[in-house]
C-alpha cells in the first residue's frame, strides 16, 4: 500500500468541490483503518451531498449491495437534474 500513499501525496490538501456522494461498506478494512464518518469527509469534500454506510458490506459495495447503492446513486443524480 505504501506506493499508493506515496503517489497520493501530490493531492494532499486538495478538495473535491463538485457535488459528491460517498457509499462504503462498514466491513471494508480500508475504511476501518481511518474510522471514517461523514464529518471527517466534509473538510476535503465540502459539497458532500450523500453518505451511505452499508452495514456488513466489504470493499466492493457496488457489487455486494448493488441494489442499495444503485437506489442511492439514482436518487443523488435525480436531485442534480433540476
Buried (B, 14 or more C-beta within 10 A) or exposed (E): EEEEEEEEEEEEEEEBEEBBBBBBBBBBEEBEEEEBEEEEBEEEBEEBEBBBBBEEBBEEBEEBBEEBBEEBBEEBEEEEEE
